[in-house]
């Protein structure tokens, strides 16, 4: 005769099962919350970096434009610099102006996307 025949069928303790399910449910919800919090923190960090980097791009083009403008002015005053070099400096100033405007435009678009999300 085995044990089940002597004491009857084993019945789970419903209270213990409910407690275990409740504990596991609480743990699962807590893990979901932790993952969501980590995702939010990564998103916030990424947006900070994008804002900082986006601003630097426009400022870099502005600085490069100014540097080439300085060369253009200096070379124009110097009688030994060829007209081709001066023309190149003038064209480069224009190029960096266009790049600066595009960078600020894209940066503004990025900010509006970030601020609406």
Buried (B, 14 or more C-beta within 10 A) or exposed (E): EEEEEEEEEEEEEEEEEEEEEEEEEEEEEEEEEEEEEEEEEEEEEEBEEBBEEBBEBBEBBBEBBEBBBEBBEEBEEEEEBEEEBBEBBBEBBEBBBEBBEEBBEEBEEBBEEBEEE
